[in-house]
């Protein structure tokens, strides 16, 4: 079963970067007022990414109890 994506600040995600059409890993910063996009940051910068382009990163999430 595929892991579910938690849309909350600090969650690590994999996203499709529209600038280079590749997948990158980043951290959710905050959602847009409409909830359709999230600001995602990583070492390359910050990007507004549509929720449909976000995937959960592999491994345990920060602040997540097993």
Number of C-alpha atoms within 10 A of each C-alpha: 3 6 9 8 14 14 18 13 14 17 20 27 22 18 24 17 16 12 7 8 9 9 14 16 19 23 20 24 18 17 19 12 8 7 11 12 18 24 18 25 19 13 8 8 8 14 19 18 20 16 16 10 15 24 19 18 18 11 7 11 15 9 8 7 6 5
